[in-house]
Structure formats: structure tokens, C-alpha cells
Amino acid sequence: MAARYSESRALRTIGQELNRRGIDLFELRCLRKEYYLQCGDPNPPYTGFLEITFSDDEIDSLDTAAASGRGNGVTFVDFEALPEVLRAIGRYVENKEGTLLRISSSVAASEQEMMGLEYDGRDGRVHVEQLPVSALAEIAMRMYKERSRAKPSPGSGAGPEQRRH
């Protein structure tokens, strides 16, 4: 995952796994590209406590499995879904040239979904922010538009189908 936005890709993959497991309230800590998740058990009787570790290799494996399950057809993207929100947090921190420390999900007193964020800034200080999911969805939508513009369109002469004469 040496791509420019490796943090955002890893977080999207983790978000997909959390969706698959039915986890929506959690705390995710990051330490040297390993992610440590703590949450309540999402399955009845809801009394357990889960701790899950995601290493680089596990994230790559989950990403590969998720990619093989996706079709090439047109799909609706829910920008407020957990995978897209986590991806947007990754981009947000990367744009600030920070290092992610922690993400936590919560519901504010106004019942607006919020994501707590903690990261080391390039100024050497720890920054703590609460971001509304709606603002993160806007970031996710801009990311989607960037990726759409970056992809070559079929028949444009770009990409693997281009022939040399």
C-alpha cells in the first residue's frame, strides 16, 4: 500500500470490514501502520467487548477480497457509509500532513453523527477534532470526483487497450 493515499485506502478497507461485522460504534487506534479496534460486540446479547488488530498484510488481504467481490458495473456510492467516511478521514489527515493516532465514532447531543479524530500535526502537536459525518461525506464525494476524472474513459486511447503502430 505504498500509494499516495495509503492511509485513506487502509481506512476504507477497515470500514468495509466493520460494515461486514455490523460495527458502527468503535475506537480505532493507529500505531506504525497497525490499527487496533475496540468496540462492543455488535451481536446479541451485546455484552462482549471486541479487540481486533489490523496489520498491513491483513488489510491487503481484506482489500483484495473486497475488490474481487465488487463488479465493474455502475453502483451507487453512499458517501456517509463507514468505508467512505473513514477513507475521507484518511485523506483529511494526509492533507494536513499529519499522522493518524485515533478515530472514534459517536453521536453528539444534537444526534448528529460525529467522528472524533486525533492526529500528530506537522507542527509536532497533537490535534483533536470532532468532525460531522456530513462534512466527511463532502470530502468523500470530492475524492470520488477526483478519481473519476483521473480514470481514462473507454476508447480515449489511454489505458491498456491502446495499441502501438
Phi, psi and omega in degrees: 000054183270018180291165182303320182249056184293324179298316181294323178294316179297317181293323177297317180298317177297318177301321178297319180291321178296319175301314181301324182272354180078026181262124177231342173249122189198170167230129182239121178251146180240131177218110178049055175067014168247143184244134181241117183255137172232135179196166173283154178296124182281358182256144178304142010270019174061030184257347183276170177230125182256140170232123183231136177250135176242110176271170176304316181296319178294321179295317177301316180296315178297321180295317179297316179296318180293321180295322180289337179276347180272139177272172178269003181283176179283131179229155176279133178255122176267102185289347177263003177286152185306316179301318181287324178294315179294320176301317180295323176297318177302314179295319180303312180292319178299318179295332177275000183056040181255178177238120183297135175246316187202145172228136174223143178263148179197170173241125182287170179303329179281004182066017174273133179294134181231154173238124175276141186222136177225128180209153172279124178274168180290348176278000178087000180259154175275128179252135178237126182222153170245118182245132176292143179302326180297322177291322178292326177297324177297317177297316180299321179294319177296321178298317180298316179296320177300314181295322180296319179289331183281338181283134175290141178278149180301137178081005182276355182089354178260158176095186188292340182280356180292135181253149174264141178247000000 
